[in-house]
């Protein structure tokens, strides 16, 4: 079964169509990347899957079930999103304990204290962070909390929107290693949005190259690593990142 299936997906913001006819299947357990320039529609696709961009036509299926427009609680239990800015995505006046407990409270899940402790440990944070506020944590620690919050409901799919781009290079490597380990341990499916091709090489199995809201190529990461991408635009992206291997080198 596919974790995510998109069929002839168009997404608009008002009168502007920003995604055009995207068709894509992502298998359960796969780590898949959407790459391309800023404004190519990558993050918009993630938002539509998560229910945050409701103006779309076509078909979106998650774990074999067609989703409707808007936010669905059943989908939220299976699919969670990690945003680019870990500080902006955490409420500044809520402790880490409150941030992690909130999804459990909304969904009527008990044993919250133990679950919070377990998840903090899973993302490499000890219990002294539990009752701190976001401003008391570093950027990397905040992103670990954001990942922990996304995993509190034990989803099968994580939507990762540039999860390391706001972090220092040395911290990026730590977060990428954490994501790789969590995928292996929890059998997660990743859909990653990034412009950083070395990150794709490190974390993903396949990638789709997007330009002007359309997919121009789907390739295996082996093709990326060997420089054997088929489309001229894909090779331009690769050339632009050569020599800038960043955290994933």
Phi and psi in degrees as a GROMACS rama.xvg file:
@    title "Ramachandran Plot"
@    xaxis  label "Phi"
@    yaxis  label "Psi"
@TYPE xy
-80.4232  142.32  UNK-2
-74.7951  -39.9969  UNK-3
-137.039  132.017  UNK-4
-129.842  128.551  UNK-5
-118.631  132.188  UNK-6
-131.398  113.531  UNK-7
50.7949  48.6694  UNK-8
-81.4676  121.746  UNK-9
-113.73  136.756  UNK-10
-130.892  135.357  UNK-11
-126.597  152.735  UNK-12
-118.242  102.981  UNK-13
64.8961  -126.456  UNK-14
-87.599  -1.78184  UNK-15
-100.327  118.565  UNK-16
-86.3905  123.862  UNK-17
-111.269  -16.5175  UNK-18
-128.985  134.092  UNK-19
-126.289  112.06  UNK-20
57.766  39.5935  UNK-21
-79.5263  125.394  UNK-22
-124.899  127.513  UNK-23
-160.64  139.353  UNK-24
-122.328  129.641  UNK-25
-120.834  121.046  UNK-26
-74.5126  154.874  UNK-27
-59.0837  133.657  UNK-28
84.9626  -4.58036  UNK-29
-82.7861  153.078  UNK-30
-115.078  114.078  UNK-31
-123.473  140.137  UNK-32
-116.59  142.21  UNK-33
-105.324  120.577  UNK-34
-124.572  159.353  UNK-35
151.059  174.997  UNK-36
-65.8714  161.251  UNK-37
-58.3248  137.457  UNK-38
87.5415  6.50682  UNK-39
-85.2184  -3.41375  UNK-40
101.937  3.96779  UNK-41
-61.3192  -57.0094  UNK-42
-66.0111  -30.0327  UNK-43
-62.1111  -37.8546  UNK-44
-63.4741  -44.1598  UNK-45
-59.3581  -43.0699  UNK-46
-65.354  -36.3207  UNK-47
-66.5808  -41.8017  UNK-48
-62.4625  -38.4536  UNK-49
-78.7615  -10.3188  UNK-50
91.3178  13.6179  UNK-51
-99.194  -6.30385  UNK-52
-130.133  84.6233  UNK-53
-77.4254  -10.0929  UNK-54
-91.322  80.7313  UNK-55
-139.991  157.814  UNK-56
-129.378  162.771  UNK-57
106.992  -149.779  UNK-58
-134.319  136.146  UNK-59
-126.234  122.092  UNK-60
-121.422  137.9  UNK-61
-123.595  119.248  UNK-62
52.0747  42.8009  UNK-63
84.1331  0.0735036  UNK-64
-116.421  125.488  UNK-65
-66.9979  132.768  UNK-66
-98.915  153.773  UNK-67
-95.8581  -178.328  UNK-68
-78.6771  148.235  UNK-69
88.7726  -175.388  UNK-70
-86.9379  129.074  UNK-71
-118.701  129.796  UNK-72
-62.4329  -39.4528  UNK-73
-63.2116  -37.4619  UNK-74
-70.1001  -39.4878  UNK-75
-61.7062  -29.4494  UNK-76
-68.8769  -25.7745  UNK-77
-101.648  -24.4815  UNK-78
-131.103  124.845  UNK-79
-129.654  156.641  UNK-80
-119.501  139.189  UNK-81
-113.613  123.658  UNK-82
-92.3189  168.908  UNK-83
-65.6736  -45.0348  UNK-84
-101.209  104.007  UNK-85
-66.5845  -25.3056  UNK-86
-76.4654  -41.7306  UNK-87
-68.0849  -25.1059  UNK-88
-89.9084  -4.96074  UNK-89
-111.21  135.444  UNK-90
-67.7622  124.303  UNK-91
-66.7579  -20.5728  UNK-92
-102.65  7.74231  UNK-93
-111.145  137.041  UNK-94
-67.5178  166.004  UNK-95
-61.0272  -38.6537  UNK-96
-59.1868  -43.9237  UNK-97
-66.7722  -39.9822  UNK-98
-63.7012  -39.5732  UNK-99
-78.6835  -28.7687  UNK-100
-77.8353  -25.9637  UNK-101
-57.1069  -47.9875  UNK-102
-60.0904  -34.299  UNK-103
-67.5748  -42.307  UNK-104
-64.3002  -43.0727  UNK-105
-60.7887  -35.946  UNK-106
-98.6163  10.443  UNK-107
65.5859  33.6895  UNK-108
-98.3643  129.047  UNK-109
-90.6073  -167.044  UNK-110
55.3976  41.7586  UNK-111
-67.9204  -41.9206  UNK-112
-58.8053  -46.7648  UNK-113
-65.1067  -39.0152  UNK-114
-65.001  -40.158  UNK-115
-63.2304  -45.2068  UNK-116
-61.4399  -42.7888  UNK-117
-63.0805  -42.0402  UNK-118
-73.1039  -36.8023  UNK-119
-58.2342  -43.4397  UNK-120
-63.2454  -38.7149  UNK-121
-62.7932  -32.3999  UNK-122
-98.9558  11.0513  UNK-123
82.5759  26.7575  UNK-124
-116.417  133.692  UNK-125
-84.4587  175.022  UNK-126
-70.5358  -14.0452  UNK-127
-67.2304  -16.2499  UNK-128
-84.6617  -10.9394  UNK-129
-60.8109  -40.182  UNK-130
-108.453  22.7534  UNK-131
-89.1401  166.327  UNK-132
-100.744  158.927  UNK-133
-53.7054  -38.0316  UNK-134
-68.0403  -12.9143  UNK-135
-89.5153  1.68847  UNK-136
-113.579  153.907  UNK-137
-74.3522  169.959  UNK-138
-59.595  -42.4932  UNK-139
-65.5594  -39.1804  UNK-140
-65.727  -40.0214  UNK-141
-63.0896  -39.129  UNK-142
-69.0303  -31.8576  UNK-143
-63.054  -39.6872  UNK-144
-65.0148  -42.0523  UNK-145
-61.9978  -39.1228  UNK-146
-66.9853  -42.1792  UNK-147
-60.7589  -43.0278  UNK-148
-61.6276  -41.6033  UNK-149
-63.0548  -27.9232  UNK-150
-93.1453  -3.72169  UNK-151
-60.1861  -33.1921  UNK-152
-90.4666  8.63091  UNK-153
55.7794  53.5234  UNK-154
-71.0963  165.516  UNK-155
-96.4516  -22.3012  UNK-156
-128.36  133.255  UNK-157
-115.104  130.449  UNK-158
-98.1598  116.625  UNK-159
-111.889  107.988  UNK-160
-99.6247  94.7134  UNK-161
48.7156  56.074  UNK-162
-69.776  -11.7923  UNK-163
-120.591  -2.64626  UNK-164
-70.148  -21.4653  UNK-165
-90.2733  4.81757  UNK-166
-108.626  156.618  UNK-167
-62.1233  152.58  UNK-168
-56.5923  -42.5689  UNK-169
-64.8703  -33.5466  UNK-170
-77.648  -31.9127  UNK-171
-54.2814  -44.6913  UNK-172
-61.4842  -39.1566  UNK-173
-63.0913  -44.0172  UNK-174
-68.1665  -39.3687  UNK-175
-64.3378  -40.5872  UNK-176
-64.6404  -38.4535  UNK-177
-62.1478  -46.437  UNK-178
-62.5589  -40.1222  UNK-179
-63.8495  -42.4443  UNK-180
-66.3353  -44.2487  UNK-181
-63.3305  -39.0146  UNK-182
-60.2428  -43.8608  UNK-183
-67.0643  -44.6317  UNK-184
-72.9604  -34.3454  UNK-185
-108.755  3.66031  UNK-186
62.0519  39.5519  UNK-187
-82.9935  154.36  UNK-188
-103.979  133.5  UNK-189
-114.594  136.66  UNK-190
-119.663  109.208  UNK-191
-106.41  132.109  UNK-192
-104.951  128.176  UNK-193
-161.304  161.353  UNK-194
-109.186  2.17907  UNK-195
-98.965  100.276  UNK-196
-66.7235  -33.3553  UNK-197
-60.5285  -33.9964  UNK-198
-62.9914  -41.941  UNK-199
-60.9313  -44.6273  UNK-200
-59.2054  -36.0419  UNK-201
-78.3542  -38.5671  UNK-202
-108.033  -19.8248  UNK-203
-116.616  162.289  UNK-204
-98.2085  -39.5919  UNK-205
-139.856  167.304  UNK-206
-147.298  153.263  UNK-207
-118.173  130.917  UNK-208
-93.3773  126.731  UNK-209
-113.743  145.015  UNK-210
-148.194  127.076  UNK-211
52.9145  40.9063  UNK-212
81.8356  4.74976  UNK-213
-123.701  150.058  UNK-214
-82.9084  124.362  UNK-215
-101.809  -17.5129  UNK-216
-164.499  142.299  UNK-217
-118.603  130.956  UNK-218
-142.935  157.053  UNK-219
-76.9738  152.766  UNK-220
-63.2812  -28.6797  UNK-221
-58.9415  -36.6464  UNK-222
-66.9495  -37.631  UNK-223
-63.8753  -46.5569  UNK-224
-64.7437  -33.3517  UNK-225
-91.4436  -0.887149  UNK-226
70.5217  30.9751  UNK-227
-107.574  32.7137  UNK-228
-69.2542  147.122  UNK-229
-85.7513  -35.2196  UNK-230
-91.1632  144.355  UNK-231
-58.9385  -40.4745  UNK-232
-64.4302  -38.8731  UNK-233
-61.4792  -41.4664  UNK-234
-67.853  -32.2199  UNK-235
-63.0586  -43.4975  UNK-236
-61.3526  -42.3609  UNK-237
-63.8283  -44.0334  UNK-238
-62.0865  -35.0813  UNK-239
-69.1845  -22.6241  UNK-240
-102.338  -10.1825  UNK-241
-63.7284  135.551  UNK-242
86.9632  -2.28569  UNK-243
-127.476  59.8456  UNK-244
-67.5135  -24.3653  UNK-245
59.9206  -147.505  UNK-246
-68.4662  -24.6115  UNK-247
-91.3609  5.27125  UNK-248
